[in-house]
Amino acid sequence: MQLDGKIRSIKAVLPAVALAKEKKIKFAIVPFENLEEAYLIDGLNIWSVKDLKETLNIIEQLKDNILPPRTDIKPQAVIEQDYVLDYDFKNIKGQQRVKRAIEIAIAGGHNIMLFGPPGSGKTLSIKCAQSILPPLTNKELIETNRIWSISGKLIDRKIIKQRPFRNPHHTASKEGIIGGGPNPLPGEVSLAHNGVLFLDEALEFKKSILQSLREPIEDKSISISRASFKLFKYPANFQLMLAMNLCPCGNLGKKNTDCFCLQ
């Protein structure tokens, strides 16, 4: 809450409302900016407020056994908002074998690695793959948005409707990829839960980061331990896609070009 009484948006509203439902709590008051994610959980009376005055007004009505009107927003409308992709698989011309390999990988949920010289279309092909990912189920939609809510990434944006497609830079830290911090937050492996984690220029990532991907790939989750002996566990069921050159200099495989790595 601000000094003038206005209510600010907060992290983790969705998991908090979900837990309230599990505890048989019937009412919830959330910041106005967090209403859309809160409405993903049905079975509760949810009100959004913009300031302390509105909050007290709702509480007073509930004390008098009066049920205040809910904020006028339809949950289905929240889920069906338009989502525009920057990359579309249908716009790739040629590359039939690459496209077929990506289609098979997505259909079967397999990890995939594309390698070749620079400019051969590796990165573009994988980025366009997000347009053919299957839609999220209702369960997956709630799971995904709970993770994003905890990380604070739903503040000032709409809920996640499509399967996540995360593309971290190769300079990202291990904490950024795996998760962590004083109060451990989900990393890229968890933000990609139910979606795709794309590592472009895979060989440029630190070896320790690539090695740390073993746990989430095998267990579909990631455990983060702190010095206080607390263990945080986040879901991390993602499809890994990699793109890399054939050699560090990138010239191997290019026509009429010498590879400096072999000289």
N, C-alpha and C positions, 0 to 999 in steps of 0.2 A: 504494500500500500504506500502511495506517495504522501507527502506531507499535507497536500491539499485534500486528502481523502479519496482520491481516485485509485481504483484497483488496477494493478498492473498484471500483465500476463505472466504465467509461471511455467516451469518445466513439470513434466510427469503428471499432468492432469489425467490423461487417459488411464495409466495404470492405477492411479489413486481412485478414480471412479470405479474401475473394474474391481478393485479390492473392496470398495464400499459395498458393491453388489454382493460379493462373496460373503461379507459379514452381515448380510440381510439389512443393510441401511437403505432406507427408502427415499431419502432426500439428499440432494447435493447442490451447493451453490458454487459456481466457478466464475472466473474472470470472463468478461465478454469475449475477449480474443481467443479464449480456449474452448468456446462453446462447441465448435464443429467437431473437435476430437472427442469431447465428452459425450456427444450424442451418438457416437459409435457404439456405446454400451446402452442397451435397452433395459427396461424393467425398473428404471428409477425416475423420480421426478427431479428434473434438473432445471435450475434457473441460472441465468448469467447476470452479472452485475457490473456496472461501470464505476460505481463509487460506494462509499461506506453507507450513505443514506439509503440507497437501494437495498443494500444488504440488510440493514436494520429493519427496513420496511417488510421484507420477506420474512425475516425471523419473527417479527411481531405478529404477522398474519398466521404463521404456523403455530405460534403459542396460543392463538385464539381459535385454533382448529379450522382456519380458513386456508384453502389451497390456492395460492396465487396463480395467475395464468402463466403458463410457460412461455419462454421466448419463442416467437413465431419463426421456426425454421424446421424444415422437414429432413430427417436423417437421410432418406433416399436421395434427396437433392444434393446433399453433401457428397455422397459417394459418386454420383453420376456427373460431377462437374467435368467440363471438357479438359482434356489433357493433350497438349500439342507437343509432338516430338520434333527435335531438331534434325534427327537422322531417320531415314526410312529405307528399309531393305529393298523396296521395289525400285528405288532410284539407282541402285548399283547396276551398271551395264556390264555384261560379260561376267567374268569370274565365276563361271558355273560350278566348277569343282569346289571352290572355296565356299560358295553359298550353300552348296549341298552338304558340305561337312558341317557348317554352322547349323543348318536345319536339323541334321541328325543329332548333333550335340544338344540342342535345345529340346528336341522331342524326347530324348532319353535322359536329360538332366546330367549329361556327361561334361567333364572339364575338357577344355580344348586349348591348343597352342598353335598359333600361326607364326611361321618364321619365313623370312625372305629378305631381299635387299630393300633399302628405303624406296618409297614410292610405289611399291607393288600392291598397295591397297589393304594391308593387314589391319591397320588401325581403323580405317573407314568401314571396312566390312564388319568388324566386331561392334563398333559404335552403332551401326545400322541394325544390328541384331536385336537391339532392345525393342524395335517395332514389331517383332514377331514373337515376343515372349507371351506365354499364356496369361490370361487375366488372373488376378488374385482371388482365391476363395474368400468367403466372409471371415473364416478363422484366420487365414493368412493376412488379410487386410488389418485385422485388429492386432495380431502379433507384430506386424511390421510397424504400425503406427505407435504401438506401445514403446518400442525401442526408440523410435525417432522422437517421441515425446520426452522420454527420459533424458535423451541427449540434448534436448532444448531446440531441436531443429524444426519443430512444428510451429514455433512462435513466429508470427507475422507471415505465415504461409498456409496454403491449403493442406488438407490431409493427403497422405500418400495413397494414390489410387492405383498406379501401375506398379509392377514389380521394380524394386530399386535397381539402379544401374550405377554402380560406384566406380569411379575412375581416378584413384589417387595418383598424385605425382610421384615419380621415383625418389624424390628428395624427402618424402614424408617420413616422419619418425616411426619407430616401432610402436610407441604409445599411440600414435595416430592411427596406425593400421590395426593393431591388436586391441587397443583400449587401455585405459589407465588414468592416472592422475591422482591427486590427493583424495578425492572422492570419485573412484573409478567410473568413467563414463564409457559407453560403447564406442568401439573403434570402427574402422571401415569394414572389418569382417562381420560385425553385427549389424551395421547400417545396411549391408548388402543381404541380410537375412531374407530368404524367400526370393532373392533376385540374383544379380550377377556382380561379381567383383572382377573388374578388368584391370590388369596390370600391363600397361603399355611400356615398351622398352624394359621388359622384365629383367634382363641381365644388369640393368642399372640400379636395381633395388639392392640394398645391403643383403649379404648372405644371411645374416641373423634374422632379417624380416622374412625372407623366403622360407627359412627353416621353421620359423614360428607358425607358419600356415599349416603345418602338419596336424596340429591338435584340432583346429576347427574343421579341417577337411575330413578327418577321421571321426571325430566325436559330434560334429554338427553344433558345437558350442565352444565357448572359450572361457576359461577360468582365470581370474586375475586376483592374485594374492597381494596383500599389503603388509607393511611392517607390523601393523597392529594385529596380525594373524587373522584378519577378516578375509573371507573368500567371496569374491563377486563372480557370478556366473551369468553369462549372457548367451542367448541363442546366436548361432552363426552358421546357419544352413544355407550356403550360397553355392552358385555355380562359378567356378574359376575359369576365366579366359585370359590367355597370355598372348602377347605379341612381342616379337624380338627379331633383331637382325641376326644374320648368320655368323657375324664376327664383330668384335668391338669397333672396328673402323667403318663397318657397314658396306664395304665394297665387294665382299664375297658374294658371288652370284650375279653381279651387275655385268652387263655386256660391255666389252671394250674398256674395262676398268680394272686396275690391279689392286689386289688386297694388300694393304700395308702390313697387316698382321703376319703375313706369311713371308715377308721379305726380311 
